[in-house]
Amino acid sequence: MRSGIKKKDAKPVVESMLEILGSALADGRELNLQPLGKLRINRTEDHGNYRIVVFKLRQQTGAGEDGEDPLADAAE
């Protein structure tokens, strides 16, 4: 791994993080996952026992390198 952490140590942390992110998305919340970007649900379609979720992911380009995060809320 790039971090130098052993897989057996990282796996429970990553799985927990994905569970929390999945719950937030299921609640319809936006996620600001820098440096990945800001993730927002565009639409959802329920199909019985599964749901299709279409996202918009907005990523910052090199244009905003002045130290300010244009995607951050004013309270952040």
SERO-4910 file (N, C-alpha, C, O; in steps of 0.05 Angstrom, whole numbers):
BEGIN
 pado doro    nc1    nc2    nc3   cac1   cac2   cac3    cc1    cc2    cc3    oc1    oc2    oc3
  Met    A     17    -24      0      0      0      0     18     25      0     40     25     10
  Arg    A      7     46    -12     22     71    -13     27     82     15     47     96     19
  Ser    A      9     78     33     12     89     60     32     74     77     41     85     98
  Gly    A     39     50     70     57     34     86     42     18    108     55      3    123
  Ile    A     16     21    109      0      7    129     -7    -21    118    -13    -24     94
  Lys    A     -6    -41    135    -12    -68    126    -42    -70    120    -59    -57    133
  Lys    A    -49    -86    100    -76    -90     92    -95    -98    115   -117    -88    117
  Lys    A    -85   -116    132   -102   -126    154   -108   -103    174   -129   -105    187
  Asp    A    -91    -83    175    -96    -60    193   -114    -39    180   -130    -26    193
  Ala    A   -111    -36    154   -126    -15    139   -155    -24    132   -173     -8    131
  Lys    A   -159    -50    128   -184    -60    118   -208    -52    136   -228    -42    125
  Pro    A   -207    -56    162   -230    -48    179   -236    -18    178   -259    -10    180
  Val    A   -215     -2    177   -218     27    175   -232     35    149   -251     51    150
  Val    A   -223     24    127   -234     30    101   -263     21     99   -280     35     89
  Glu    A   -269     -3    109   -296    -13    109   -315      4    126   -337      9    118
  Ser    A   -305     13    149   -322     30    166   -327     57    152   -349     68    153
  Met    A   -306     68    139   -309     93    125   -329     91    103   -346    109     99
  Leu    A   -328     69     87   -346     65     65   -375     62     75   -394     71     62
  Glu    A   -378     49     98   -405     46    110   -416     73    118   -440     78    113
  Ile    A   -400     90    129   -409    117    137   -416    134    112   -436    148    112
  Leu    A   -399    133     92   -404    148     67   -429    137     54   -445    153     43
  Gly    A   -433    111     53   -457    100     41   -482    108     56   -502    114     43
  Ser    A   -481    110     82   -504    119     98   -510    148     92   -533    156     89
  Ala    A   -489    165     90   -493    193     84   -506    196     56   -524    213     53
  Leu    A   -497    181     37   -509    183     10   -537    172     10   -554    183     -4
  Ala    A   -543    151     25   -570    141     27   -589    162     39   -613    162     33
  Asp    A   -578    179     56   -594    201     68   -597    225     49   -611    244     55
  Gly    A   -584    224     26   -585    245      6   -567    268     12   -570    290      1
  Arg    A   -547    264     29   -528    286     36   -506    289     15   -498    270      2
  Glu    A   -497    314     12   -474    319     -5   -448    312     10   -448    313     35
  Leu    A   -428    304     -4   -402    297      8   -380    315     -5   -379    317    -29
  Asn    A   -363    326     12   -340    341      2   -316    324      9   -306    325     32
  Leu    A   -306    309    -11   -284    290     -6   -259    298    -21   -251    287    -41
  Gln    A   -246    319    -10   -222    329    -23   -199    309    -19   -196    299      3
  Pro    A   -183    304    -39   -180    317    -65   -198    305    -86   -197    313   -109
  Leu    A   -215    285    -80   -232    273    -99   -252    293   -111   -255    295   -135
  Gly    A   -265    309    -94   -283    329   -103   -308    329    -87   -311    315    -67
  Lys    A   -327    345    -96   -353    348    -82   -373    331    -97   -377    333   -121
  Leu    A   -386    312    -82   -404    293    -94   -432    301    -86   -438    305    -63
  Arg    A   -450    302   -106   -478    310   -102   -495    290   -117   -490    284   -140
  Ile    A   -517    281   -104   -536    263   -117   -552    279   -138   -564    300   -132
  Asn    A   -552    269   -163   -567    282   -184   -595    271   -185   -614    286   -187
  Arg    A   -597    245   -185   -624    232   -184   -621    203   -175   -600    191   -176
  Thr    A   -644    192   -166   -644    164   -158   -668    151   -170   -689    163   -176
  Glu    A   -666    125   -174   -688    108   -185   -689     83   -168   -670     68   -166
  Asp    A   -713     79   -156   -717     55   -140   -727     32   -158   -746     36   -174
  His    A   -715      9   -155   -722    -15   -171   -725    -39   -152   -708    -57   -153
  Gly    A   -746    -39   -137   -751    -62   -119   -730    -64    -97   -730    -48    -78
  Asn    A   -712    -84   -100   -693    -89    -79   -666    -75    -83   -647    -81    -69
  Tyr    A   -664    -57   -103   -640    -41   -107   -647    -13   -116   -670     -8   -125
  Arg    A   -628      5   -115   -632     32   -123   -609     41   -140   -586     35   -134
  Ile    A   -615     55   -162   -595     67   -179   -592     96   -170   -612    111   -169
  Val    A   -567    105   -165   -561    132   -157   -542    144   -177   -521    133   -183
  Val    A   -550    167   -188   -533    181   -208   -522    206   -193   -537    222   -182
  Phe    A   -495    208   -193   -481    229   -179   -470    250   -198   -465    244   -222
  Lys    A   -465    273   -188   -448    293   -201   -424    296   -183   -426    300   -159
  Leu    A   -400    295   -195   -376    299   -180   -362    324   -191   -355    324   -215
  Arg    A   -358    344   -174   -345    368   -183   -317    368   -171   -313    368   -147
  Gln    A   -297    369   -189   -269    369   -180   -256    395   -186   -261    408   -207
  Gln    A   -240    404   -168   -226    429   -171   -202    425   -190   -188    404   -189
  Thr    A   -198    443   -208   -175    442   -226   -153    460   -215   -157    471   -193
  Gly    A   -131    463   -228   -109    479   -219   -115    508   -217    -99    523   -207
  Ala    A   -138    518   -227   -144    546   -228   -148    558   -200   -144    582   -197
  Gly    A   -157    543   -181   -162    553   -154   -140    548   -134   -146    540   -111
  Glu    A   -116    552   -141    -93    545   -124    -85    568   -105    -62    570    -97
  Asp    A   -104    586    -99    -98    609    -82   -101    603    -52   -100    620    -35
  Gly    A   -107    577    -46   -109    569    -18   -138    568     -9   -144    556     12
  Glu    A   -156    580    -24   -184    580    -16   -198    556    -30   -192    550    -53
  Asp    A   -216    544    -15   -232    522    -26   -258    533    -36   -276    539    -20
  Pro    A   -262    535    -63   -287    547    -73   -311    529    -68   -334    538    -72
  Leu    A   -307    504    -61   -329    486    -56   -338    485    -27   -359    474    -20
  Ala    A   -322    497     -9   -328    496     19   -351    514     26   -354    535     13
  Asp    A   -367    507     45   -389    524     54   -376    546     71   -354    544     80
  Ala    A   -391    568     73   -382    591     88   -375    584    117   -357    596    129
  Ala    A   -389    565    129   -385    557    156   -360    540    160   -350    536    183
  Glu    A   -348    530    139   -325    512    141   -300    527    145   -278    516    147
***
